[in-house]
Amino acid sequence: MRAKEILASSAIVMSVALIFSLLLNVSGYFPGDILVPKVRSNITVFVLAVMMTISLSRIPYKNLDPVKNGRSVIRAMLLGLVIAAVIPLAGYLLMKDTSWGGYSAGLVFVAAAPFAASVAPLSYILRGDMEHAARGTILVYVASLIWIPFIIYVTLGKTVDMTDVIITVVEIIGVPLVLSRLLTKVKIERATMSIMMNLFISFLVILSVSSTNFPREMTPLLLFVLIAGLRTFALGSGVEYAEKRMGINWHQRVTDVLMVSYRNKGIAIAMCAATMGPAVGIAMVAIATSIVVEICWVIFMDSVLFSKKRMNREIGSEVSDT
């Protein structure tokens, strides 16, 4: 496998970034005295804003009419925002009044984050519904300008500065939505785009996971692994199974599963870093654990759930039935 192919593989690059992050964390070599929470927050917000601008620039603003495309819009909103938030929010509510309440705050940022902007290119690669993915991404991200502050306000409103929340949401979503329109005509090869996104995300993972204060107790970690597993493997596979039983075609199923299970880890990291102050290292535990599980989920989707062999078999079966 060539270097370009390796760098374009999300599973490989993120796995390497995660292993490197954990090594830095355990060894104590992370320069926490220089990269203090405020500095990490500013760097995270800037890098994510650039990444979001480039990523959203690949999605055209067309066929966005929510009236003409009502079912598609409702599916994207329900799967990508509401249903995807239920499990991490339930975990937060169950843990917030326990001795692990500080750690559980990170689940709020996982719940508030929309699905990853890379759902559109992934839908293209996996023969999903590209138009639904592109439309859903733009409209869900516009809705996130309100959704993210709302979720944080009703859960952490008394412990965080909501002004910082709103400013950060505008910086990482509002500004990129506008600036991305200036780059729509700039040609970027698909492989180059994948490499850029992988490197951006890897940098954010290293910056955040390396500085995370993981608890010595195994119980909270296992709970976060369980919550992340339910949010990815259980929910994603459940939606795929239910939609297949309902006779929904491969193209829609792929995109719907990506929307409900593949979160924007960068937004969760940036919101946590920008709003939690000195407590960011503790709150990042839930997000870091979620990243570990989600990388495993990406590998599972790529190699099993949406493998090329299964894709060809199912699409071929759908064509023969029409």
C-alpha positions as CSV (number, residue, x, y, z in Angstrom):
1,M,0.0,0.0,0.0
2,R,1.4,3.4,-1.0
3,A,1.9,6.3,1.4
4,K,-0.9,8.2,-0.3
5,E,-3.3,5.3,0.1
6,I,-2.4,5.0,3.8
7,L,-2.9,8.7,4.5
8,A,-6.2,8.6,2.7
9,S,-7.5,5.7,4.9
10,S,-9.4,7.2,7.8
11,A,-9.2,4.0,9.9
12,I,-5.4,3.7,9.6
13,V,-4.6,7.4,10.1
14,M,-7.0,7.8,13.1
15,S,-5.8,4.6,14.7
16,V,-2.2,5.8,14.5
17,A,-3.1,9.2,15.9
18,L,-5.0,7.6,18.7
19,I,-2.1,5.2,19.6
20,F,0.4,8.1,19.5
21,S,-2.0,10.2,21.7
22,L,-2.3,7.5,24.3
23,L,1.5,7.0,24.4
24,L,2.0,10.7,25.0
25,N,-0.7,10.7,27.6
26,V,0.7,7.7,29.5
27,S,4.4,8.7,29.2
28,G,3.7,12.2,30.5
29,Y,5.6,13.8,27.6
30,F,2.6,16.0,26.5
31,P,3.8,19.7,27.0
32,G,0.9,20.7,29.2
33,D,2.8,23.6,30.7
34,I,3.0,25.2,27.3
35,L,-0.2,24.0,25.7
36,V,-2.4,25.1,28.6
37,P,-6.2,24.7,28.2
38,K,-6.7,28.2,26.8
39,V,-4.0,27.7,24.1
40,R,-5.4,24.3,23.2
41,S,-8.8,25.8,22.9
42,N,-7.8,28.5,20.5
43,I,-5.7,26.1,18.4
44,T,-8.6,23.6,18.3
45,V,-11.2,26.2,17.3
46,F,-8.9,27.6,14.5
47,V,-8.0,24.2,13.1
48,L,-11.6,23.0,13.1
49,A,-12.9,26.2,11.5
50,V,-10.4,25.7,8.6
51,M,-11.3,22.0,8.3
52,M,-15.0,22.7,8.3
53,T,-14.6,25.5,5.7
54,I,-12.7,23.1,3.3
55,S,-15.1,20.2,4.0
56,L,-18.3,22.1,3.5
57,S,-16.9,23.7,0.3
58,R,-17.3,20.3,-1.4
59,I,-21.1,20.4,-0.8
60,P,-23.2,22.5,-3.3
61,Y,-26.1,24.6,-2.1
62,K,-28.7,23.1,-4.4
63,N,-31.9,21.1,-3.9
64,L,-32.1,22.4,-0.3
65,D,-35.8,23.3,-0.3
66,P,-37.2,21.6,2.9
67,V,-40.7,21.6,1.5
68,K,-39.9,19.8,-1.8
69,N,-37.5,17.4,0.1
70,G,-39.5,17.1,3.3
71,R,-38.9,13.4,4.0
72,S,-35.2,13.7,3.3
73,V,-34.9,16.7,5.6
74,I,-36.9,15.1,8.4
75,R,-34.8,11.9,8.2
76,A,-31.6,13.9,8.4
77,M,-32.7,16.0,11.4
78,L,-34.2,13.1,13.3
79,L,-31.3,10.7,12.7
80,G,-28.5,13.2,12.7
81,L,-29.5,15.3,15.7
82,V,-32.3,14.0,17.8
83,I,-32.0,10.2,17.8
84,A,-28.2,10.3,17.8
85,A,-28.3,12.4,21.0
86,V,-30.5,10.2,23.0
87,I,-27.9,7.6,24.2
88,P,-25.2,10.1,25.3
89,L,-27.7,12.4,26.9
90,A,-29.2,9.4,28.8
91,G,-25.7,8.5,30.0
92,Y,-25.0,12.0,31.2
93,L,-28.3,12.2,33.1
94,L,-27.6,8.9,34.8
95,M,-24.0,9.9,35.8
96,K,-24.2,13.6,36.4
97,D,-25.1,13.3,40.1
98,T,-22.5,10.6,40.9
99,S,-18.9,10.9,41.8
100,W,-18.2,10.8,38.0
101,G,-20.3,13.8,37.2
102,G,-17.4,15.9,36.0
103,Y,-16.4,13.2,33.5
104,S,-19.9,12.8,32.3
105,A,-20.1,16.4,31.1
106,G,-18.2,15.3,28.0
107,L,-21.2,13.3,26.9
108,V,-23.1,16.5,26.4
109,F,-20.7,17.6,23.7
110,V,-20.9,14.2,22.0
111,A,-24.8,14.6,22.0
112,A,-24.7,18.2,20.7
113,A,-22.3,17.5,17.8
114,P,-24.0,16.9,14.4
115,F,-22.8,14.0,12.2
116,A,-19.5,14.4,10.5
117,A,-19.3,16.6,7.4
118,S,-17.5,13.7,5.7
119,V,-20.8,11.8,5.6
120,A,-21.3,13.2,2.1
121,P,-18.0,11.9,0.6
122,L,-18.4,8.6,2.5
123,S,-21.9,8.2,1.0
124,Y,-20.4,8.6,-2.4
125,I,-17.7,6.0,-1.8
126,L,-20.2,3.5,-0.3
127,R,-22.8,4.1,-3.0
128,G,-25.1,5.9,-0.6
129,D,-27.7,8.6,-1.4
130,M,-25.3,11.4,-2.2
131,E,-28.0,14.0,-2.8
132,H,-29.6,13.2,0.6
133,A,-26.2,13.3,2.3
134,A,-25.3,16.7,0.8
135,R,-28.7,18.3,1.5
136,G,-28.8,16.8,5.0
137,T,-25.3,18.0,5.8
138,I,-26.0,21.6,4.9
139,L,-29.4,21.8,6.6
140,V,-28.3,19.9,9.8
141,Y,-25.3,22.2,10.2
142,V,-27.5,25.3,9.8
143,A,-29.8,23.8,12.4
144,S,-26.8,23.1,14.6
145,L,-26.3,26.8,15.1
146,I,-29.3,26.6,17.4
147,W,-29.2,22.9,18.4
148,I,-25.7,22.9,20.0
149,P,-26.4,26.0,22.3
150,F,-29.8,24.5,23.2
151,I,-28.4,21.1,24.2
152,I,-25.6,22.7,26.2
153,Y,-27.9,25.2,27.8
154,V,-30.5,22.7,29.1
155,T,-27.7,20.4,30.5
156,L,-24.7,22.5,31.4
157,G,-26.1,26.0,31.3
158,K,-25.4,26.7,35.0
159,T,-21.7,25.6,34.7
160,V,-20.6,27.1,31.4
161,D,-20.6,30.6,29.9
162,M,-23.3,30.5,27.2
163,T,-21.7,33.5,25.5
164,D,-18.6,31.4,24.9
165,V,-20.8,28.6,23.6
166,I,-22.5,30.8,21.1
167,I,-19.3,32.5,19.9
168,T,-17.6,29.1,19.4
169,V,-20.6,27.7,17.5
170,V,-20.5,30.7,15.2
171,E,-16.7,30.3,14.7
172,I,-16.7,26.6,13.9
173,I,-20.0,26.4,12.0
174,G,-21.4,29.8,11.1
175,V,-18.2,31.3,9.6
176,P,-17.2,28.1,7.7
177,L,-20.7,27.8,6.2
178,V,-20.2,31.3,4.7
179,L,-16.5,31.1,3.8
180,S,-16.9,27.6,2.2
181,R,-18.9,29.2,-0.6
182,L,-15.7,31.0,-1.7
183,L,-14.0,27.7,-2.3
184,T,-16.7,25.7,-4.1
185,K,-15.0,26.2,-7.5
186,V,-11.5,25.3,-6.2
187,K,-10.7,21.8,-7.5
188,I,-9.5,19.4,-4.8
189,E,-8.9,15.7,-5.7
190,R,-10.9,13.2,-3.6
191,A,-7.7,11.5,-2.4
192,T,-6.2,14.9,-1.5
193,M,-9.4,15.8,0.4
194,S,-9.4,12.6,2.3
195,I,-5.7,13.1,3.3
196,M,-6.4,16.7,4.4
197,M,-9.4,15.7,6.5
198,N,-7.6,12.8,8.1
199,L,-4.6,14.9,9.1
200,F,-6.8,17.7,10.5
201,I,-8.8,15.2,12.6
202,S,-5.6,13.4,13.7
203,F,-4.1,16.6,14.9
204,L,-7.2,17.4,16.9
205,V,-7.2,13.9,18.4
206,I,-3.6,14.1,19.4
207,L,-4.0,17.6,20.9
208,S,-7.1,16.6,22.9
209,V,-6.5,12.9,23.9
210,S,-2.9,13.5,24.9
211,S,-4.0,16.0,27.5
212,T,-7.0,14.1,28.8
213,N,-7.0,13.2,32.5
214,F,-8.1,9.6,32.4
215,P,-9.4,8.3,35.7
216,R,-7.6,5.5,37.5
217,E,-11.0,3.8,38.2
218,M,-12.1,1.4,35.5
219,T,-15.8,1.8,36.2
220,P,-16.3,5.2,34.5
221,L,-14.2,4.2,31.5
222,L,-16.2,1.0,31.0
223,L,-19.4,3.0,31.3
224,F,-18.2,5.4,28.6
225,V,-17.1,2.5,26.4
226,L,-20.6,1.0,26.8
227,I,-22.3,4.3,26.0
228,A,-20.1,4.8,22.9
229,G,-20.7,1.2,21.8
230,L,-24.5,1.6,22.1
231,R,-24.3,4.9,20.2
232,T,-22.2,3.5,17.3
233,F,-22.4,-0.3,17.0
234,A,-25.9,-0.9,18.5
235,L,-27.6,2.2,17.1
236,G,-25.9,2.1,13.7
237,S,-26.5,-1.6,13.1
238,G,-30.0,-1.3,14.5
239,V,-31.0,1.4,12.0
240,E,-29.4,-0.6,9.2
241,Y,-31.2,-3.8,10.2
242,A,-34.6,-2.0,10.7
243,E,-34.4,-0.2,7.3
244,K,-33.4,-3.3,5.5
245,R,-36.4,-5.2,7.0
246,M,-38.6,-2.3,5.8
247,G,-37.4,-2.7,2.3
248,I,-35.4,0.5,2.2
249,N,-32.7,0.4,-0.5
250,W,-29.0,0.2,0.0
251,H,-28.3,3.9,-1.0
252,Q,-30.6,5.3,1.6
253,R,-29.6,2.9,4.3
254,V,-25.9,3.7,4.0
255,T,-26.4,7.4,4.3
256,D,-28.9,7.1,7.2
257,V,-26.6,4.8,9.2
258,L,-23.7,7.3,8.7
259,M,-25.9,10.2,9.8
260,V,-27.0,8.4,13.0
261,S,-23.7,6.9,14.1
262,Y,-20.8,8.9,12.7
263,R,-20.4,12.1,14.8
264,N,-18.3,15.2,14.2
265,K,-15.6,14.5,16.8
266,G,-13.9,17.8,16.0
267,I,-16.9,19.8,17.0
268,A,-17.3,17.9,20.3
269,I,-13.6,18.5,21.0
270,A,-13.7,22.2,20.1
271,M,-16.9,22.9,22.1
272,C,-15.5,21.1,25.2
273,A,-12.1,22.8,24.9
274,A,-13.7,26.3,24.5
275,T,-16.2,26.1,27.2
276,M,-15.0,23.8,30.0
277,G,-11.9,25.8,31.1
278,P,-9.7,24.0,33.6
279,A,-12.1,21.1,33.7
280,V,-11.6,20.3,30.0
281,G,-9.1,17.5,30.8
282,I,-11.7,15.7,32.8
283,A,-14.6,16.3,30.5
284,M,-12.5,15.1,27.6
285,V,-12.5,11.6,29.0
286,A,-16.0,10.7,27.5
287,I,-15.1,12.3,24.2
288,A,-11.7,10.5,24.0
289,T,-13.3,7.2,24.8
290,S,-16.0,7.8,22.2
291,I,-13.2,8.5,19.6
292,V,-11.6,5.1,20.4
293,V,-14.9,3.2,19.9
294,E,-15.9,5.2,16.8
295,I,-12.6,4.3,15.1
296,C,-13.5,0.7,15.7
297,W,-16.9,1.4,14.3
298,V,-15.4,3.0,11.1
299,I,-13.3,-0.1,10.6
300,F,-16.3,-2.4,11.1
301,M,-18.4,-0.4,8.6
302,D,-15.7,-0.4,6.0
303,S,-14.8,-4.0,6.3
304,V,-18.0,-5.7,7.3
305,L,-21.3,-3.7,7.4
306,F,-20.7,-1.9,4.1
307,S,-18.0,-4.0,2.5
308,K,-17.6,-4.0,-1.2
309,K,-18.7,-7.7,-1.4
310,R,-21.9,-7.0,0.4
311,M,-22.5,-3.7,-1.5
312,N,-22.2,-5.5,-4.9
313,R,-24.5,-8.3,-3.7
314,E,-27.2,-6.1,-2.3
315,I,-27.2,-3.6,-5.1
316,G,-27.3,-6.4,-7.6
317,S,-30.2,-8.0,-5.8
318,E,-32.1,-4.7,-5.8
319,V,-31.6,-4.2,-9.5
320,S,-32.8,-7.8,-10.3
321,D,-35.9,-7.2,-8.3
322,T,-36.9,-4.1,-10.2
